[in-house]
Amino acid sequence: MKQILIADKILIEKELYENKAVLIDGNKILDVFDAFESEITHIPVKTFPPGSILMPAFIDTHTHLASYGISISKPNLNKFQTKKETLEFIQNYIKEQDKEIYIFVGYDESKWEDEQTLFKEDLNKISRDKAIILRRICGHKAVLNSKALEIVKDIDGIDFNTGIALEYLPLNLYQIFKPSIDERKEGILKAQEIALNLGIRGIIDITDVESFKAYQQLKREGKLKLRVGIVLYERYLDYIKNSGFEIDFGDDNLKFLGIKTFLDGSVGAGTADKLLKTDEELEYLLKQCQEYNLQLLAHAIGEKAINQFLNVFEKVIKDNYLRHRIEHFEFPYYQDIKRAKELNIYISMQPNFVALWGGFDNMYAKKLPFETLKRCNLYKTILDEGIKLSFGSDCMPLDPFLGIKGALNHFIESEKLSLNEALYLYSTAGAEFLFMEHKIGKIEPGYYADLIVIDENLRLIENVQPFE
């Protein structure tokens, strides 16, 4: 069915225009024209209130949607402001439930108003007989009680004296304690509904093989309503090579892109300055990606990991036709920003991190040297450099509006973005990361009508045309 859409403003590329109308037919855009010069009279017109912005739907280029969906069913600790109330909640929850293993997610000790430490003995006071695992919001750190430590005694990266596990266990929690395929599908559907209600219609999900299979089943069942690009963790490289998957394998609903590796940890876990790979290991991985036609997403938060990736990339790659990416890119040296441009590196950043932890008196400021803090998430500098940049959420939380606010209100004045720039980076820019820049992300004839309308207070008014 054809209809004409008229909002107060319309986002085209990086600019907001007034007095424009968009003609769509089903899930395709037919035309964009001046709203008050049209002679079309036989097509229904839908208008939106003053202050409304018609724009391409959000594309979140760094999510863990399947994992987030599983976590929705887990008790979340992020709402608590003190260690005391966090532990009281855990104690009461365990009293009311009867499980062998209790997994809690989302704790963020950086915002606790009392103690900002958490160790196994804190959890042992609640129970020594029931296994308790708390995963930090960043996903790079967990704390386990003594009973849980007995279960994972053969896993690397665990300090059995403190109960703190860094990197492997928290990052692979749902590989160690595996949900069923039905639990994964149910989680994806719940998370998908949340995404759609936030105006997100395209995602890149960094996940595992079991969740990839869950996505495939949902697609066959006609239940997948998002446009999904799948990235698997590096540990699946042999599986990918044996399966014959290559970049952009799939269709406009579900496609495979490549693999993700970790070059460092996180600020919150205290591991953002620790390199997790040697140059030789990274070089081998890049060469494997080139040979097997796979995109590489490199998690690099700190300047050491960013610099390492650029050094090895420059040695190995002459033409970035596979669109290899750096994820996060939070504290780069200024000269490495210019190098990223010269090497045509794609970069996905998470502005919700600034909204949550930015500032001169927040978590980043407490954990980082001042010289490093001054290089925190340099959105404006990177955008103006002309780098291929997009925004994502890392599901911390899954909320583009929080991220946009983080970009608009950056604590470094010179790095604040305008509204149209932030909206562009969370929509149009992401299409190229999904290898769909000729199909979505723009309000142009021939593109899919994956459109949303938001208001001037950054709230979703309507999903215009969810695709079939």
C-alpha positions, 0 to 999 in steps of 0.5 A: 500500500502506498502512503506519503509520510510527512514529519517536521524534519527528515534525516538525509545523510548527515543533515536534517531537512524541513518540508520534505515528504516521503512516498513509500509502497509497502517496504520500499521507498519510491520518492522524496519530494517537497511536501508543499509542491506535490500534486499527488492527491490520491495517496493517503498522507500520514503526518507526524507532530511538530518536533518529529524527525523521520529517519532511517531506523537505528542500526546497532553495529555492536551487540550481543543480542542473543546473549542479552536475550538469555540474560533477560531471564537472569536477575540483573544487579545494575539497578543497585547503588550500593554493595549492601543492597546488591548482596541483600538482593542476592541473598533474598533471591536465593532464598526464594529460588531452588537452583543448582547454579545462580547466575546474576548479571549486570553488577557495576561496582563503580557506581556503588556508594559504599564499598567498591570491592567484591570478592568470593568471601562476600558471596560465601557469606550468603551461601557456601553450598549453592554456586553463585556467579556474578558477571560484571556489566562489561562482561570481562569480569565475574566473581564466584563463591567457593562452590562455583569455583569448584565447578570451574576449577579447570578454567584459566583466568581465575584467581581462586583466592579472591574468586575473581575471573577475568576475560575467558569465563565471563565472556564465555559464560553461556558456553560453560553453562549452556542454555538449550536451543529453545532458551536461546530462541526465546531470548532472541525473540524477547530481545528483538521486541525490545530492539524494535521498540527502541527503533532498532531494525538492523544489528550486528550480533557477536555471538556463538554457533549455537545462537547462530543456529537459533537465528537460522531457525527463527528465520525459517519460522518467519519470526526474525524481524531484524536485519542481522549480521552474525559475527562469531568468536575467534574460537570458531575459526576452524568451524567457519573454515570447514563450513565454507562461510564467507563474508556477506554470506546470506541475505537481507534478513540474516547474513554471516560476516566474520569473527571477533578477537580480543586484543585487550580487556575493559576499563571497568575490569582493570584490563584495558591496558593488558594486551591479550595477543602477541603481534605474531598471533594477530598477524596469523589471524589477519592472514587467515581472515584474508585467505578465507574471505572473513571480516575481522572485528578486533576488540581494542579499547586502550591505546596499546591494543589500538596501536598494536592492531594498526601496526600489524594491519599495516604490515599485512593488509594492503586493501581493506576490501573486507572492511576489517574493524576496530571495536570500541577505539576508546582511547587512541593516540591522535596519530593513530586516528590519522593512521586508521583513516589512512588504512581505511579501518572501520570503527564501531564505537559505543557512546553509551559508555560516555553516558554511563562512565564519562566525566571528570569524576566518574568511573573512567576518571577514577581508573585512568590517568588524566592524560588518557582520560583526555583521549576518551571516545573522540567522536568528533575528531574521528568523524571529522577525520573522515573515518568509517565510523558507526555507533553501537551499544554493546548491549550496555544497555541496548538503547540508542537514545542513551548513546545519542545523549552520550554523544550530544553531552560528551564531557569533552566539549570539543568532542560533542556531536550535533543531533544530526551527526549522532543520528547519522552514526546510529543509522545511515553509517551502520548500513555499510557495516552490514554490507547493505549501504545500497539497500538500507540506511538512507531515505532515497528511492529504491531503498527499503522503508526501514524508517522510524519517527522520533521526537525532539526529546529522543523518544520513539514515536513510530516504527513506520514500516517493519519489513516482511 
